[in-house]
Amino acid sequence: MIGQLNKNSKKLIRFILRRDRVRIPIWILAISLITIIIAPAFAEMFPTQQERMLMAQTMSNPAMIAMVGPGYGLDNYTVGAMMAHEMLLFTALAVAIMSIFLVVRHTRGDEERGRLELIRSLPVGRLSNLSATVTVSVVVNIILSLIIGFGLYALGIESMGLNGSLLYGAALGSVGILFTAVTAVFSQLSQSSRGAIGYSFAFLGICYLVRAVGDVGNEILSLISPLGLVLRSEVYVNNIWWPVFVVLGEAVAIILVAYYLNFKRDLQAGLIQPRPGRKDASPFLRSPFSLALRLMRSAIIAWSVGMLVLGMSYGSVLGDLEAFFESNELIKSMLPSSGQGFTLTEQFLTLLMSIISIFGTVPALQILLKLKGEEKRDRCEHLLAGAVSRTRLLAGFLVISIAVSIIMQFLTVLGLWAAGSIVMEQPISFSRMISAAFVYMPAMWTMIGLTVLLIGFYPKATGFVWLYLIFAFFVVYLGRALQLPEWTAELTPFGHIPQIPVDDMNFVTVSVLTVIAAVLSVFGFAGYNRRDIG
């Protein structure tokens, strides 16, 4: 087996780097820049020790511990301690997602598309492709950890020394390497890239939930989860390195298992056999709409649960916000300037709803882009060769996308209202929350319409919608704190939405955005009906 490990792996490494010459730098730059930008933002938002200690009290309730992990150095809540407490876990999740997509793309994804069979016909080792993929992913995570570590140190923030900054980066890199190993194993177990991604994300979700339960009441559970383990490194407080080494040791062991499984199994086969399907399709599967729903049902269920939990997480801290906002002028500056006569919590609700709406747009766009993925795999041709028009095919995905955007908003508001009603002395009414959330539907539909337009005319440019959505999140969430011009937010559809309940309803703006979404979709359908498929 050893002899099959490195045969022409160097050439495959160069091949992978060539294919991902744009994708990998974007991942590294996006995660690094966001991390390095957030640190000085914390220093500006909480310039005094008194403000940081008040934030430490807010972050010490069980709901926040379950969401971001236990806090260290709460008796002396420096900017570094705050950065590690509030950002390390979420950044680790982003790094894990990067590693999952990278490994699946070049292992099970290439195998599913027949590319690996072509490569294996050349003089390469049986394990060379997996070895090359793991090597690239490990190197990417190491580079990312070094950029973040030295980048944070270069900021010159007093409480963020070189040792702590390098540990911060190493903790992120170790999580990325661990999920490289875990995804490599699931790529051997599953027979499809969708299954490998599903298993990997399920494992990531379990790690997060186990850590959350452990952080609240059982330390042993937290140590079982790699996410909980890296948080025990107490970055910028005590700077403990052994959790990072333990996670890396686990990753090495899991990678060896992945090599063994890859060596034993047949090409195109998975060690977990898929459940036999029905001989005949059910009536529910005899339309493009039902096919799209069947393809995305797992993702829809997962996102529904996630958005409900997200709403409950935010709702659980609404009772503590009033006192915290009252003493922090910078946080107040992020709230609407027209909020006179409303509580600070109600003003914060407007900002929260814009963020929730951007999150809820993600699954809606994923559904539409699934059609592009099916087209890339040459599966749409089989459908269109029968009695299925292009309009019906695209409309099936579009209808589900619009429905999902509505469902995500409703479930998030439901979780927010349910948790907020428990912790607030004077809860915000459900109808007011629904109004504040659903007013963003035209902005979400505009993003959906833009995606339809790109699918219709420029399918290779659909990645632009993710960059546009990230830009929208940045300017809507941090625009006022960073004192960006007002027009930057207005470059996105989310910047034009009236902030209910602080602002009055603007039916003209909402109607115009709805019309724009419809026009973009109509043009998208026209382009989809004209262009070549495949």
N, C-alpha and C positions, 0 to 999 in steps of 0.2 A: 504493500500500500504506500510505503514511503516513496518508492520510486515513481509513483504516479502523481506525486504532489507538486513537483516543481517543473515538470517537463513543459517547456515553452510557456510557463506562467508569466514570465516577464513580458512576452509579446501580448498576452491577453490583458495584462495590466495596462499596457500602453493603449490597447484597443478600447478598454473600458474608459480610460481617461479621455480618449479622443471622443467617444460617444457622449460623455458627460462633461465636456469642456465648458459648457454654459451652466448646466444644472448644478454641479458641485460648487463652483464659485458663488452662485446665487445663494445656495443654502448657507455656506460659510459666512458670507458677507451679511446676510439678513440676520442670522442669529447673533453674530459678533457685534454688529452695529447696534442692534436693539439693546443688547446687554450693556454695552459701553455707554450708550446714551442714557439709559435708565439711572445709572449710578449718580451722575451729577444732578439729574432731575430730583432724586431723593434729597441730595444735599441742599438744593434750592427750596424744595417743598417743606423741609423740616430743618431749618437752619439752627434752631436752638435745642438744647438738651431737654427743655421742658416740653416742647412739641413732640420730640421723639419719644419721651417717656409716656406721654399721653397716647401716642400711637402704639406703644408697646402694650399698654393696658387694653386697648381695643383689640389687638391681635392675640390676646391671651385667652379669649373665650374658646370653649370647645369647638364651636363651629369653624372658627378661623384656623384652629390647630388642625382640624380634620382636613381643611382645604389646602393649607400651605405648609403644614408641618409644625413641629415644636420650635419655639423660639429659644435662642441661646443668647446670653448677655443681656437679658431683659432689664437687669438692674442697672446697666450702663448701655443703653440702646444707641450705639454709634451708627453712623451711616453704613459702615461695613456690615455690622450685625443685622441691620435692617435689610440691606441688599441681599444677604444670604438667606435671611428668613423669608422674605417675600418673593424673591425671584429665582432662587436656585432650583426649586422643585419644578416650577413651570418651564424654565429653560431646559431642564433635564428631559422633560416630556417632549419638547420640540426636538432635541438632539436624538432622542429615541425614535421619533417618527421619521426623521431624516435617515437614520440607519436602516429602519425597516424598509422604506421605499427603495433605498439604494440596493440593498441585498436582494430583495424580491425581483427587482427589475432585471438584474444580471444573472439570476439563478433560475428560479421557477418561471419567471416571465419569458426569458429567452428560450427556455426549454419548451414552454407551451407554444411558442411561435415557430418552433422548428429550427431556430438559429443554432442552438447548442448541438443538435444532431449534425449540422453542417460543420461546426467547429470540431466535433469529435471525429469526423471523417479525416481530419488532418492529423499530422503527427503531434498530438498533445496528450498529456496524461489524463487518466480518468478523473482525477481530482483537481486538475489544473484550473478549470474555470471557477470552481468554488474557492480554491486557494487564491486566485487572482482577485475575486470579488471581496473576500474577507480582507485581503491585504489592502486593497484600495479603501475599503470602509474604515479599517483601523487607522490608516495613515490620515484620512480625512478627519477623523475624530481627534487624532493627536494634533494636527495642524490647528483645528478649531480650538482645542484646549489651550494651546500656546498663544494663539492670537488673543483669546479672551483673557488669559492670565496676565500677559504682559500689557494688554490694552487697559485693563482695570488698574494695574499698578501705575501706568503712565498718566493716569488722571491726576495723580498727586493728592488724592484724598487722604487725610491723616490716618484714619482708621483702616485703610485698605493697603497694607504693606505687601511686599513682594511675596512672602511666604503664603499669606492668606489668599492673594490673588492667583498664584499658581495652583494652590489647592482648589480654589473655586473652579478654575479651568479643568484641573485633573478630575474633579468629581463629575463634571459634565462629560468629559471624554470617556471616563470609565463606564458611565451609563450607556453612552453610545456604542462602545465596544461590546458591552454585555448584550445589548439588543441586536448587534450584528450577529453574535453567536446564536442567540435564541432564534432569530429569524432564519439563520442558516439551517437550523434543525427543523423548523416548521416547513421550510422549503423542501425538505426531504420527505416529510410526513404527508404533506398535502399534494394532490394531483393537479392543482391549478394555482395560478398566482393570486386569484381572489381568495382562495382558501388559506394560502400562506399569509396574506395580509390580514385576513380575518383572525386567524389563530394568534398572530403576533400582537395585533391590537387588543384582542381579548386578554392575552397575558399581561400587556401593559395596563389595561384597566384593572385586572385583578391585583397587580402589584400596587397600584394607586389605592384601591379600596382596602387592601390588607394593611398598607401603611397608615391609612386614615384611621382605621379601627385601632391599630396598635398605638398610634400617637396619642389617641384619646384615653386609652385605658390598659394597654398591654404592650409593654416594651418588647417582648419576645417577638410578637407579630411584626413589629416595625423592623427588627433585625432580619427577619426572614425575607422581607421585601427589599430588593436592591435600591429602590427609591428611598425607603426608610433608612437603609444602611448608610447611604452617602450623606444624608442629612446629619448623621451622627458624627460627621467630620468637624462639626461646629466651626465652620469657616468664619474667619475674621474675629473669632472669640478665643478658642483654644487651639485651633488649627491642628486637628488630629488626622494623621494620614492613613492609619491602618484600615479604616473602612474602604478607602479607595483601592488599596492593595487586595483586600478580600474580594471586592467586586471584580477586579481584574483577574484574580485567580479563578473565580467562578466562570468568567468568560472563557478562559483558556480551556477549562475542563469541558465546557459545553461545545466549544469549537471542535475539540477532538471527537466528541460524540457525533457532530455533524459530518466530519470527514468519514467516520466509520459508516454511518448510514448512507452517505453518498456512494461509498465504495461498494456497498452490498446491494443496493437497489438497482433495478433496470431503468434505462433511460425512458422518459415519458411516464414512468410509474410513480405512484406515491405509496408510502408504507401504510397510510390510512386509506382503506378502500372506500370510495364513495358509495353512498346508498343507492341501490338499483332504482332507476326511475320507472315511471309507469310506461306501459306499452303504448298507450294512446294519451295524447294531451287532454286535459280536462277542458270543459267549455270555457273555463276562466282564462285559459292560456291562448285562446283563439283570436286575439286581437293585439295590435301593437301596444295599446295601453296596458293590458294585463301582462304582457311580456315584460314591459319596462318595470311594472310594479313588482313582478316576480324577481327580476334581476336585482332590484334595489331594496327589497324588503328588509334584509338584514341590516343594511346601512340605515334605513329609515327607523327601524326599531332602536338601534344603538343610539342614533342621534336624538331620538325622542326621549329616551331615558336620560341621556347626557344633558339635554337642555332643561329637563325637569329638575334634575339634581343641581344644575347651575343656578336656576331660579331659587331653589331652596337655600343654596349656599349664600347667595346675596341677601335673601330675605332674612336669614338668621342673624345678620349683623345690623339690620335696620334700626333696632332698638338702641344701639350704642352710638349712632352716627351724630345725633344732634349735639351732644356735648363735645364730641371730637371736632366737628366742623366749626363750632363756635369759637374755638381758640386757634384756628389755623387760617390765616388770611390768604395763603396761596391756594388752598383747597377752595376757599370761597370764590377766588378769581376764576376757577374752572367752571363755576356754576353760572346759569343764565343771569345776565345783568338786569333782566326784566322781572326778577323774582320777588319784588316787594309784595308783602302780604302773604307769602307762602313760607312754610317751614323749610329749614335747610334740607331736611330729608326729602320733601317734595321736590325741591330744586335739584337735588342729587338724582332723583328718579328720572329726570329728563336726560341727564348724561348716561345713566345706567341703561335706559331704553335704547339709546342710539348704539351702545356697545352690544347689547343683546341682539339687536336687529342685524348688526354686522355678523355676529356669530351665527345667527339663524339663516343668513344668506348662504353660508358655506354648503350645507347639505343640499339646498335647492340648486346650486350651481353644479354640485357633484352629479346630480341626476342627469342634467342636460349633457354634461361632459362624458357621461357614461355612453351616450350615443356615439360620440366621437371615438371613444375607445373601441366600441363594437365595430365601427366602420374601419378603424385601423387594423383590426384583426380579420377583416374581410368577411364578417358575419352579416352585415347589412345586405350584401348582394343576394344572399339566399332568401331574405325576406322580400326584397324588392323584385325578385324574379317571379314571385307569385302575385296573387291578387291583392297586393298591398301598395298603396301609393306613398310617395315620399312625404306628402302632407300628413297623412294619417300616422306615419311612423314618427315624424318629428313632433306632431301634436300630442301623441301619447306621452312622450317624455316631458313636453312642456306643461301639460295639465297636471302631471304628478309633481313637477317642480313647483308650480304655483300652489298646489294643495299643501305641499310640505312646508313652504314658507309660512302659510297660515297656521299649520299645526305647530310648528316650532315656536312661533310667537305665543300662541295660546298656552302651550305647556310650560313655557318659561314663566309667563305671567302667573299661571296657576301655582307653580312652585314658589315664586316670589311672594305672592299674596298669602299662601298658606303658612309659610314660615314667618313672614312679617307679622301676621295677625297674632302669632303666639308671643313674640318678643316685644311688640310695640304696645304702649299704653293706649295710644289713639291710632289704631291701624288705618292705613290708606285703603279706601274702598276698592273692591274688585273692579267696579265699573270704571273708576278713574285710572287704574292701572291698565285695563284693557284699552282704553282710549289712548293713553300715552304710548302703548306698544303698537297698536294697529294703525296709528297714523303713519308709521314707517313702512307700511306695506307697499305704497307706490315706489319708494326708493329701492326696496328689495326687488320689486318687479322690473324696475329699470335696469338693475344689474342682470336680471334674468333675460330681459330683452336684448341687452348688449351681447350676452353669451349666445343667444339664438342668431344674432346678426353675424357674429364671428364664425359660428358653425356653418352658416349659410354661404359666406363669402371667403373667409380666411380661417379655415379649421386649424392650420398650423400656428395661428396667432392666438389661440384660445387661452394660452397661459397668461396673456395680458390681463384677463379679468382678475386673476389672483393678485397680481401686482397692484391693480387698481383698488382691489378690496383692502389690501394691506395699507395702501396709501390713505384710503378713507378711514381706516381704524386709527392710523397715526394722527391725522389732522383733527379728527373728531374727538379723540380721547386726550391727546396731549397738546392740541393746538393752542388752547388758551394758556396752559401752564408754561409753554415755551414761547408764548407771545407771538405766535404766527399770525400773519395778516388774515382777516376774516375771509378774504376771497379764496384762500387755500381750501377751506372747508366747503365753500360753494362750488369748487371744482368737482365735487362728488354729489350724487343725489341725496345722500344723507345730510348734507349741510344745508339743504333747502327746506327740510321738514320743520313745521312749527313744533316747538317744545311744549307739548301738553304735559301737565296742566298749567304751566307758568304762562305760556303764550296762548293767545286766542287761536282758534282753528282757522286756517287759511285754506279755504276750499279751492281757490284759484290755483295755488301752487301744487296742491295735492292732485288736482285734476290734470294740470299740465304734465306732471310727472307720469301719471297714469297713461295719458295720451302718448307721451314719448316712449314709454315701455311698449305700448301696443304697436306704434309705428316701427320701432326697432324689430319687433317680432315679425311683423308683416314683411318687411324687407328681408329678414332672415329666411323666412319661408320661401320667398321668391328666389333668393340665391341658392337655397338648398335644392329647389326643384330644377335649377338650371345647371349647376356644376356637376363635374364628374364625381362619382362615388368611389372611394378607395384610394 
